[in-house]
Structures are given as C-alpha cells and as structure tokens.
Amino acid sequence: MSGYIKGKSRTQSTLFPEVLDDFISEENTVRVLDVFVDELDLDALDFQRAQPN
C-alpha cells in the first residue's frame, strides 16, 4: 500500500515549539538582525535564485 500516508501521533513530542519566536526575548540581538535582513533589497544586491542541477 505505497500510497498510504501515515498521520502523526497526538502524543509525539516535537523538537521545537509551534513558533521559535516564543523562545527569543524581546531584547535579543537577533531581532535587530532580523529587521536588517528584511530591509535588504536582494534584487539590487544582484542575488539570484539557485539553479537546480
């Protein structure tokens, strides 16, 4: 039965919470980096998508 998709157990624990942001304090430096990267104009910096092999 190769087309069968098995669901996940409700009791299965996960490695991370639903949102990783829950573990990062409001004062953490990574929040500044996140805003900085979001503001970058990647097209102007000539970033291109990766070409599949």
N, CA, C and O atoms as a DFTB+ gen file, in Angstrom:
212 C
 N C O
     1  1       0.848      -1.173       0.000
     2  2       0.000       0.000       0.000
     3  2       0.896       1.239       0.000
     4  3       0.974       1.943       1.007
     5  1       1.561       1.507      -1.097
     6  2       2.547       2.586      -1.162
     7  2       1.932       3.984      -1.139
     8  3       2.636       4.945      -0.829
     9  1       0.658       4.132      -1.453
    10  2       0.041       5.449      -1.483
    11  2      -0.511       5.909      -0.146
    12  3      -1.056       7.008      -0.041
    13  1      -0.375       5.075       0.874
    14  2      -0.923       5.402       2.190
    15  2      -0.022       6.380       2.920
    16  3       1.187       6.166       3.006
    17  1      -0.599       7.450       3.446
    18  2       0.154       8.437       4.227
    19  2      -0.221       8.257       5.686
    20  3      -1.387       8.379       6.060
    21  1       0.774       7.968       6.503
    22  2       0.528       7.755       7.928
    23  2       0.536       9.094       8.647
    24  3       1.442       9.900       8.436
    25  1      -0.450       9.344       9.485
    26  2      -0.527      10.583      10.257
    27  2       0.424      10.564      11.436
    28  3       1.029       9.536      11.739
    29  1       0.555      11.691      12.095
    30  2       1.421      11.804      13.266
    31  2       0.618      11.523      14.528
    32  3      -0.564      11.855      14.625
    33  1       1.282      10.909      15.481
    34  2       0.645      10.602      16.754
    35  2       0.406      11.886      17.544
    36  3       1.249      12.782      17.550
    37  1      -0.730      11.971      18.202
    38  2      -1.024      13.145      19.032
    39  2      -0.106      13.232      20.236
    40  3       0.070      14.310      20.803
    41  1       0.481      12.113      20.635
    42  2       1.351      12.096      21.811
    43  2       2.821      12.309      21.454
    44  3       3.672      12.337      22.343
    45  1       3.126      12.459      20.176
    46  2       4.508      12.650      19.736
    47  2       5.007      14.026      20.157
    48  3       4.384      15.041      19.845
    49  1       6.126      14.058      20.860
    50  2       6.703      15.355      21.231
    51  2       7.492      15.905      20.052
    52  3       7.937      15.153      19.185
    53  1       7.660      17.210      20.028
    54  2       8.390      17.845      18.941
    55  2       9.675      18.456      19.466
    56  3       9.815      18.717      20.661
    57  1      10.605      18.680      18.562
    58  2      11.886      19.262      18.936
    59  2      11.735      20.740      19.275
    60  3      12.388      21.234      20.195
    61  1      10.892      21.441      18.550
    62  2      10.704      22.874      18.739
    63  2       9.237      23.171      19.042
    64  3       8.362      22.365      18.725
    65  1       8.968      24.318      19.651
    66  2       7.568      24.696      19.870
    67  2       6.924      25.100      18.548
    68  3       7.582      25.104      17.507
    69  1       5.675      25.429      18.591
    70  2       4.966      25.859      17.385
    71  2       5.680      27.022      16.705
    72  3       5.788      27.059      15.479
    73  1       6.164      27.969      17.501
    74  2       6.826      29.154      16.970
    75  2       8.137      29.365      17.726
    76  3       8.126      29.520      18.947
    77  1       9.257      29.371      17.018
    78  2      10.553      29.575      17.669
    79  2      10.656      30.948      18.310
    80  3      11.422      31.144      19.254
    81  1       9.888      31.893      17.798
    82  2       9.895      33.253      18.329
    83  2       9.549      33.282      19.822
    84  3       9.925      34.215      20.532
    85  1       8.842      32.270      20.288
    86  2       8.472      32.202      21.705
    87  2       9.689      32.084      22.618
    88  3       9.623      32.477      23.782
    89  1      10.791      31.552      22.112
    90  2      11.991      31.359      22.916
    91  2      12.943      32.547      22.879
    92  3      13.915      32.574      23.633
    93  1      12.689      33.526      22.022
    94  2      13.603      34.656      21.846
    95  2      13.060      35.860      22.598
    96  3      11.932      36.295      22.365
    97  1      13.867      36.391      23.496
    98  2      13.414      37.546      24.281
    99  2      13.306      38.782      23.393
   100  3      13.921      38.849      22.328
   101  1      12.531      39.743      23.835
   102  2      12.339      40.979      23.072
   103  2      13.640      41.769      22.941
   104  3      13.794      42.537      21.991
   105  1      14.572      41.598      23.865
   106  2      15.825      42.357      23.870
   107  2      16.953      41.637      23.137
   108  3      18.069      42.154      23.093
   109  1      16.707      40.485      22.573
   110  2      17.750      39.697      21.930
   111  2      18.253      40.378      20.662
   112  3      17.473      40.946      19.897
   113  1      19.566      40.312      20.449
   114  2      20.213      40.932      19.288
   115  2      19.700      40.374      17.965
   116  3      19.702      41.077      16.954
   117  1      19.272      39.150      17.964
   118  2      18.817      38.536      16.721
   119  2      17.615      39.273      16.131
   120  3      17.383      39.200      14.924
   121  1      16.864      39.967      16.946
   122  2      15.722      40.741      16.433
   123  2      16.190      41.912      15.566
   124  3      15.534      42.255      14.582
   125  1      17.312      42.522      15.923
   126  2      17.882      43.601      15.105
   127  2      18.333      43.030      13.766
   128  3      18.087      43.626      12.717
   129  1      18.988      41.882      13.803
   130  2      19.444      41.247      12.566
   131  2      18.266      40.864      11.676
   132  3      18.340      40.989      10.453
   133  1      17.197      40.407      12.278
   134  2      16.010      40.030      11.522
   135  2      15.434      41.225      10.768
   136  3      15.089      41.109       9.592
   137  1      15.330      42.360      11.432
   138  2      14.818      43.576      10.789
   139  2      15.769      44.025       9.684
   140  3      15.325      44.416       8.604
   141  1      17.071      43.971       9.949
   142  2      18.065      44.384       8.958
   143  2      17.958      43.539       7.685
   144  3      17.924      44.083       6.582
   145  1      17.905      42.238       7.834
   146  2      17.833      41.350       6.669
   147  2      16.524      41.556       5.918
   148  3      16.509      41.521       4.687
   149  1      15.433      41.767       6.635
   150  2      14.151      42.014       5.973
   151  2      14.165      43.292       5.142
   152  3      13.446      43.388       4.148
   153  1      14.973      44.272       5.535
   154  2      15.030      45.549       4.826
   155  2      15.968      45.525       3.622
   156  3      15.939      46.452       2.812
   157  1      16.794      44.498       3.482
   158  2      17.721      44.427       2.353
   159  2      16.962      44.264       1.041
   160  3      15.990      43.512       0.964
   161  1      17.411      44.968       0.019
   162  2      16.846      44.813      -1.321
   163  2      17.721      43.807      -2.062
   164  3      18.721      44.181      -2.675
   165  1      17.349      42.546      -2.005
   166  2      18.179      41.486      -2.567
   167  2      18.296      41.592      -4.084
   168  3      19.310      41.180      -4.647
   169  1      17.287      42.131      -4.755
   170  2      17.374      42.325      -6.205
   171  2      18.458      43.343      -6.545
   172  3      19.211      43.147      -7.499
   173  1      18.542      44.419      -5.781
   174  2      19.564      45.441      -6.020
   175  2      20.959      44.912      -5.718
   176  3      21.942      45.373      -6.298
   177  1      21.045      43.947      -4.814
   178  2      22.338      43.340      -4.482
   179  2      22.699      42.221      -5.452
   180  3      23.721      41.556      -5.282
   181  1      21.868      42.013      -6.464
   182  2      22.078      41.042      -7.536
   183  2      22.069      39.595      -7.043
   184  3      22.800      38.752      -7.563
   185  1      21.238      39.311      -6.037
   186  2      21.065      37.925      -5.610
   187  2      20.121      37.255      -6.588
   188  3      19.094      37.821      -6.962
   189  1      20.470      36.055      -6.997
   190  2      19.637      35.308      -7.924
   191  2      19.257      33.981      -7.290
   192  3      19.923      33.497      -6.374
   193  1      18.193      33.416      -7.785
   194  2      17.765      32.119      -7.268
   195  2      18.770      31.047      -7.665
   196  3      19.441      31.156      -8.691
   197  1      18.862      30.022      -6.846
   198  2      19.748      28.900      -7.155
   199  2      19.184      28.132      -8.343
   200  3      17.971      27.968      -8.467
   201  1      20.054      27.674      -9.196
   202  2      19.657      26.890     -10.352
   203  2      19.738      25.406      -9.995
   204  3      20.795      24.939      -9.571
   205  1      18.652      24.657     -10.156
   206  2      18.693      23.222      -9.840
   207  2      19.633      22.492     -10.787
   208  3      19.812      22.890     -11.938
   209  1      20.223      21.429     -10.287
   210  2      21.167      20.635     -11.109
   211  2      20.474      19.881     -12.187
   212  3      21.120      19.172     -12.958
